[in-house]
Amino acid sequence: MSGETAAELAVLFKALAAPVRLRLLASRVFVCVHNAGRSQMAAGFLAHLAGDAIEVRSAGSAPAETINPSAVAAMAELGIDIADQSPKILTYDAVETSDVVITMGCGDTCPWYPGVSYRDWVLEDPAGKGVDAVRPIRDEIKSRVEALVAELLPQTTR
């Protein structure tokens, strides 16, 4: 096989392998109304705990302009930096291409697709609260995300 043919095959293999990896990577989207507190903390925990094993998304049905500074501070206390995140609008594509959608107060505004698993985590909204009031919300989210990771990833892959 010539070097040129081998190089062409390598490029083709790489192009074919990338979509396969994406299809094998599970996707979770955390949704809350403003995508500024609860969903951002949940996404931060899941990314921290699962690494590259799960694609993590967060979005909101009516995103705020900025992330909640008390949520950022509460997460920083645990060594997880979510300060560079920004609220994002929930899109149909984000829901449709996710395996699991975890809602945190968006109610009827979340799109529904057959085949997508939906879970509703009833959590207090940290909007307008100081760090002291956000810590228990953060800790509840952490506990739920840890349980989610234990469910989704066998111990041998973490």
N, C-alpha and C positions, 0 to 999 in steps of 0.2 A: 504494500500500500504506500502510495507516495505521501510525502509530508503534507502536500496541499490537501489531499483527500482526507488524511487523518485530521487536519485542522478543521476542515469543513464538517466532518463527522462530530468533532468535539463541540463545535458551535451548535450544530443541530441537536445533539444530545442535551446540551445545557438548556436550550430553548424548550425542549420537550420535558425535561425534568422539572423545571420551575413550576409550571401549572400543576403537576402531580403533587409537589410538595405543598402547594397552597391548598389543594383539595383535601390533603391529609391533615392539615393543621386545623384543629377545632377553633371555632370563633365564638366568643361570648361578647355580648353588648350589654352594658349597664345603662339604664335609662332613668332619668328623673327629669322633672319639669325644666329646671334651669341649668342642668349639667354643670353645676358650679360647686357642689359639695358632696352629697352622698355618692353619686355615680362616679365622680372623680376619685374619691377615696377608695371605692371598691375597685376601680380599674387600677389604681396605684398598688393596692394590695395584691391583686391577681397577677399583675406584671412582675411584682417583686417575688412572689411565691412560686409562680409557674414558669417564669423566664420566657424562653422562646417556644415552650411546649403548647401554648394556647395563644391565639390571636386575641388581643384585648381591645375592646372599643368602648367608648362612652359617648352619650349624646343626650340631647334634651329636646322636648317638644316645644319649649319656648326658652331657648338658651339666654342666660344672663350675658352681660358684657364682659365680666371678668370672673375668675374663680374666687370662691369665698376665702378671704385671707385667714380666717380661723381654721378652716379645713386644711389649708396649706401648713399652718403652724402646728396643728395637731399631728399631721402626718410626719412633719419634720422631726418631731419629738421621738418618733420611732425609726428615724433614719430613712424615710421614704420621701423623696422630693417630687412633689406634683406642681411646683411653682411654675414650670414651663408649659403646663397644660392650659388649654383655653376651651371655653364652652363651645360646643358644636351642635348644629341642628340635626335632629334625627331624620334620617332619610329612609325611604322605603328599601333602597338597596342594602343599607346597613342591617336592616332587620331581615330581609329576605335571604341574605347570604350568611347569616349567623345561625349557629346550631341552637344556641340558648339565648333568650332575651330575658334579662332580669330587670323588672320595673321597680321603681321606688317612688311611686306617687304620680305617674303621668296619666293614670286612668284611661279613659276612652280615647285619648289622642294617640295612643301607640298603635301603629299598623299591625294587623294580624295576618300571618301566612300559614297555610297548612304545612305541616312537617317541621315547623319551628317550635321548639319547646319554650314555653313561657313560665316564668316564676315571678311572683310578686313578693318582694321583701317590704313589709310595712316597717318603716323607719321614721323616726322624728326628723323633721327638716331642720338642718343646721343654719338656715338663712337667718341673718341678723343676730346670731348668737356669738358670744365670746368663746375663747378656747376652752375655758372650764366647762361650758355647757356642751361643747362639741366632742370632748374626749369620750364620754359614754357612747355617743353615736358612733364615733370612730371605732371604739372597742367592739361594739355590736357588729359593725360591718366586717371588722377583721375576723371575728369569730365565724361569721357566715361564709366569708371567702375561704377561710381555712377548711371548713367543712366541704365547700364546693371543690376545692383542690383535692382533698382526700377522696371525694367521689369520682372525680374526673381523671385523676392521674394515679396509676398504681405506684406504690412506694418505690419500686425499682426504677422508675423513670424520673423521679424528682431529684 
